Amino acid sequence: MSPARAAAPTHAEDIERGYNNRAAVPDHPAWFARYAAASDEAVAALSPRRDVRFGRGPKETIDLFLPTGTPRGTLAFIHGGYWRSLDKAEHAFVAPAFVAQGLAVANINYDLCPTVTIADIVGQATRAIALLARDKARLGLAGPLVVAGHSAGGHLAAMAIATPADAFGTDAHPVRAAVSLSGVHDLTPLVLSSMNADLRLDLDAARAMSPALLRPATPAPVAIVVGADETGEFLRQSALLFDAWPSNRPAGLSAPVQVPNRHHFNVVMDYLDADSALTRTTLALF
């Protein structure tokens, strides 16, 4: 039985085991420290334009990393943290490999649960993408826009593909392609998780915010990447969206990309390697 066709867990204990990544990776604090250190190095090297505002929320800001000369495209990156933790400042390390290839990187922040809901965060991501599409010249951007995200950010990248063009204020959909890295694509199991104290999901809200249960609003390719050592639920979630959106599969990919020897917290650091499968898969979308 494929991971996508495996039954979703229904008992709280199984859901907790499948979605509690911090328990699954006990040394996760060390990985967060590596995010921060690598991000400090990226900021020092690239001197981004910090905190470009796209909305009124405290965290509705973007850091822009620009290459020398006119960018040939923009990677919009959305950080993870289960919609309730972490920050763009800890994910600047994503930028250097793409800036070196002549691409701009827009590192998107958003307000966090429980102060806001997941639906609010999807709206914030939509506003951020709309700004990048609408104000290219003012921001120093050019070329196609690819949206990538890790964990909760992977969910938000997929939701961008499920969001109609008119929600971005554009006639044509502004997103050329997307990458969901270790994304959650069906939120209904989270209703029974301990984190739902912050997420405040009921089944209707979870279904409305689940890209695997929605139709894509564009045939743009969506690359689905996951660490091979992640929990069974994250492997299942990745296969779920791959099976749900067959018209959005990138050319040459017959399955989600499973990165060997990577768990939920170190797989995103493959963006530090210009020749990693994750970086190459993302670059191919341009």
matplotlib code that plots the C-alpha trace (Angstrom):
import matplotlib.pyplot as plt

x = [0.0, 1.4, 1.8, -0.9, -3.4, -2.5, -5.3, -4.8, -4.4, -7.6, -6.3, -4.7, -1.7, -0.9, -1.4, 0.9, 3.6, 3.2, 3.2, 5.3, 8.6, 10.4, 9.8, 10.9, 14.1, 15.3, 18.3, 16.1, 17.5, 20.9, 19.4, 17.6, 21.0, 22.5, 19.6, 20.4, 24.2, 23.9, 21.4, 23.6, 26.3, 24.0, 22.8, 26.4, 27.4, 24.4, 23.1, 19.4, 16.7, 15.1, 11.4, 9.7, 6.1, 3.2, 0.4, -0.5, 0.3, 3.4, 5.2, 3.8, 7.3, 9.7, 13.5, 14.8, 18.1, 19.1, 21.8, 24.1, 22.3, 18.7, 17.3, 16.3, 13.5, 12.4, 12.2, 9.7, 10.5, 8.1, 9.4, 8.0, 7.2, 3.6, 2.2, 3.0, 6.8, 10.1, 10.7, 12.2, 15.3, 16.3, 15.9, 18.1, 20.4, 18.1, 19.2, 22.9, 22.6, 19.9, 21.4, 24.6, 22.4, 21.1, 17.8, 16.3, 15.1, 12.1, 12.0, 8.4, 7.3, 3.8, 2.0, 1.7, -1.0, -2.8, -2.7, -4.1, -5.6, -4.2, -6.8, -5.3, -1.8, -2.9, -4.3, -1.0, 1.0, -1.4, -0.7, 3.0, 3.0, 0.7, 3.2, 6.0, 4.0, 2.6, 5.6, 8.4, 10.0, 9.9, 11.4, 14.1, 12.6, 12.1, 11.3, 9.1, 8.0, 8.5, 7.1, 8.8, 8.2, 9.2, 6.7, 4.0, 5.6, 5.2, 1.5, 1.4, 3.2, 0.7, -2.2, -0.8, -1.4, -5.0, -5.6, -7.4, -5.5, -8.1, -7.2, -3.7, -5.2, -3.9, -5.5, -3.1, -1.9, 1.3, 3.1, 5.2, 5.8, 6.0, 8.0, 6.3, 9.2, 7.9, 4.5, 1.2, -1.4, -4.4, -4.9, -7.7, -5.5, -4.3, -7.7, -6.9, -3.3, -2.0, -1.0, -4.6, -4.8, -2.9, -4.2, -7.9, -9.0, -12.4, -13.0, -14.6, -11.7, -9.1, -10.8, -11.0, -7.3, -6.1, -4.6, -5.0, -8.7, -8.9, -8.5, -5.4, -6.2, -3.3, -1.5, 1.8, 4.2, 4.5, 7.6, 7.0, 10.1, 10.4, 13.2, 13.3, 13.8, 10.7, 7.8, 5.3, 2.7, 5.0, 5.8, 2.0, 1.2, 3.7, 2.4, -1.2, -0.7, 1.3, -1.7, -4.3, -2.8, -1.6, -1.8, 0.7, 3.5, 6.8, 8.1, 10.3, 9.0, 7.0, 6.9, 7.7, 11.5, 12.6, 16.0, 18.0, 19.4, 17.3, 14.8, 12.3, 14.8, 17.9, 16.3, 15.7, 19.4, 20.1, 19.4, 22.9, 24.3, 24.1, 24.2, 21.7, 18.6, 16.5, 18.3, 18.5, 14.8, 13.9, 16.2, 14.7, 11.3, 12.7]
y = [0.0, 3.4, 6.0, 8.2, 5.3, 4.4, 5.3, 8.5, 8.0, 8.6, 8.1, 11.0, 9.0, 8.0, 11.5, 12.9, 10.4, 11.2, 15.0, 15.8, 16.4, 17.8, 14.5, 12.5, 14.5, 15.1, 17.2, 19.7, 22.6, 22.0, 22.3, 25.6, 26.9, 25.9, 27.7, 30.9, 30.7, 30.0, 32.8, 35.3, 34.4, 34.8, 38.2, 39.4, 38.2, 39.5, 42.6, 42.1, 44.7, 44.0, 44.1, 45.2, 45.5, 43.9, 44.2, 45.7, 42.6, 42.8, 40.1, 40.9, 41.7, 40.3, 40.3, 40.7, 39.2, 40.5, 39.3, 41.6, 42.9, 42.1, 39.0, 36.2, 35.3, 35.3, 32.5, 33.4, 31.2, 30.6, 29.3, 26.5, 26.1, 24.6, 28.1, 29.0, 29.4, 30.4, 33.4, 34.5, 35.7, 32.0, 31.1, 33.5, 30.6, 29.6, 32.6, 32.3, 29.3, 31.0, 34.5, 32.9, 31.7, 35.2, 34.8, 37.1, 35.5, 36.9, 35.5, 35.9, 36.3, 35.9, 36.3, 33.2, 31.1, 31.5, 35.2, 34.6, 31.5, 29.4, 31.0, 34.4, 33.2, 31.9, 35.4, 36.9, 34.7, 35.7, 39.4, 38.8, 37.0, 39.7, 42.4, 40.5, 40.1, 43.6, 45.7, 43.9, 47.1, 49.0, 46.0, 45.4, 42.0, 40.5, 37.2, 34.3, 33.8, 30.4, 29.8, 27.3, 26.5, 24.1, 22.3, 24.8, 26.9, 23.9, 23.9, 27.7, 27.2, 24.6, 26.8, 29.5, 27.1, 26.5, 30.2, 31.8, 34.5, 37.2, 36.8, 38.1, 40.9, 39.6, 38.3, 35.4, 33.4, 34.9, 31.7, 29.9, 26.9, 25.8, 23.5, 21.9, 20.6, 18.4, 20.0, 19.2, 18.9, 17.5, 19.3, 17.2, 14.9, 18.0, 18.6, 15.8, 16.9, 18.7, 21.7, 22.4, 24.3, 27.0, 26.2, 26.2, 24.1, 22.3, 19.8, 22.4, 24.9, 22.1, 20.9, 24.4, 24.9, 21.5, 21.8, 18.1, 18.5, 21.5, 22.0, 23.7, 27.1, 26.8, 23.9, 25.3, 22.4, 21.6, 19.8, 17.7, 16.9, 15.2, 13.7, 9.9, 9.7, 11.8, 10.2, 8.0, 10.8, 13.3, 10.7, 10.0, 13.7, 14.2, 11.3, 12.5, 15.8, 14.2, 11.8, 14.5, 16.9, 14.8, 17.8, 19.7, 17.1, 18.5, 16.9, 13.9, 13.4, 10.2, 10.4, 12.9, 13.4, 11.6, 12.9, 10.0, 10.4, 13.6, 14.2, 17.0, 19.6, 19.0, 18.4, 22.2, 22.8, 21.1, 24.6, 25.4, 23.0, 24.3, 20.8, 19.1, 17.3, 19.9, 22.9, 21.3, 20.4, 24.0, 25.6, 23.4, 25.1, 28.4]
z = [0.0, -1.0, 1.8, 0.3, 0.4, 4.0, 6.4, 8.3, 12.1, 14.1, 17.7, 19.5, 20.5, 16.9, 15.7, 18.3, 17.3, 13.6, 13.9, 16.9, 15.1, 18.1, 19.9, 16.9, 16.6, 20.2, 19.1, 17.3, 19.4, 17.8, 14.4, 15.2, 16.4, 13.0, 11.2, 13.1, 12.7, 8.9, 8.6, 10.3, 7.8, 4.9, 6.1, 6.6, 3.2, 1.2, 3.1, 2.3, 2.3, 5.6, 6.7, 3.5, 4.7, 2.9, 5.5, 8.9, 11.1, 13.3, 11.3, 7.8, 6.4, 3.8, 3.6, 0.1, -1.0, -4.5, -6.9, -8.8, -11.8, -12.9, -11.2, -13.6, -11.2, -7.6, -5.0, -2.3, 0.7, 3.6, 6.9, 9.0, 12.7, 12.6, 12.1, 15.7, 16.0, 14.2, 12.1, 8.7, 10.5, 11.2, 7.5, 5.7, 5.0, 2.1, 0.1, -0.9, -3.3, -5.3, -5.2, -6.7, -9.6, -10.4, -8.5, -5.9, -2.7, -0.8, 2.8, 4.0, 7.6, 9.0, 12.3, 14.5, 16.1, 18.5, 17.9, 14.4, 12.7, 9.9, 7.5, 8.5, 7.8, 4.4, 3.7, 4.8, 2.5, -0.3, 0.4, 0.4, -2.9, -4.4, -3.4, -5.0, -8.2, -8.3, -7.3, -9.1, -10.5, -7.2, -5.3, -7.9, -9.0, -12.4, -14.0, -12.8, -9.2, -7.5, -4.0, -1.7, 1.9, 4.7, 7.0, 7.7, 4.9, 2.6, 3.4, 2.6, -0.7, -1.7, -0.6, -2.9, -5.8, -4.6, -4.4, -7.4, -9.4, -8.4, -4.8, -5.7, -7.7, -11.0, -14.2, -14.5, -11.6, -10.3, -9.2, -11.9, -9.6, -6.0, -3.7, -0.7, 1.5, 4.3, 4.0, 5.8, 3.1, 5.0, 8.3, 9.6, 11.8, 13.6, 15.1, 17.6, 18.2, 21.3, 19.2, 18.3, 21.5, 19.5, 16.0, 17.1, 14.2, 13.9, 11.1, 8.8, 9.2, 8.7, 5.5, 4.1, 4.7, 3.3, -0.2, -0.8, -0.4, -2.7, -6.5, -7.7, -9.2, -11.7, -13.5, -12.2, -11.3, -7.6, -6.5, -3.3, -1.3, 2.1, 4.2, 3.9, 7.7, 8.5, 10.4, 8.5, 8.6, 6.8, 4.1, 3.8, 3.6, 0.8, -1.2, -0.6, -2.4, -5.2, -5.8, -5.3, -7.9, -10.9, -13.3, -11.2, -11.2, -12.5, -15.7, -14.9, -11.3, -10.9, -7.1, -4.3, -3.9, -0.8, 0.4, 2.0, 5.5, 6.2, 9.0, 9.4, 10.7, 8.7, 5.3, 4.8, 5.4, 2.1, 0.6, 1.8, -0.8, -4.3, -5.7, -3.4, -4.8, -3.0, -4.5, -8.0, -7.9, -6.9, -9.6, -12.3, -11.7, -13.1]

ax = plt.figure().add_subplot(projection="3d")
ax.plot(x, y, z, "-o")
ax.set_aspect("equal")
plt.show()
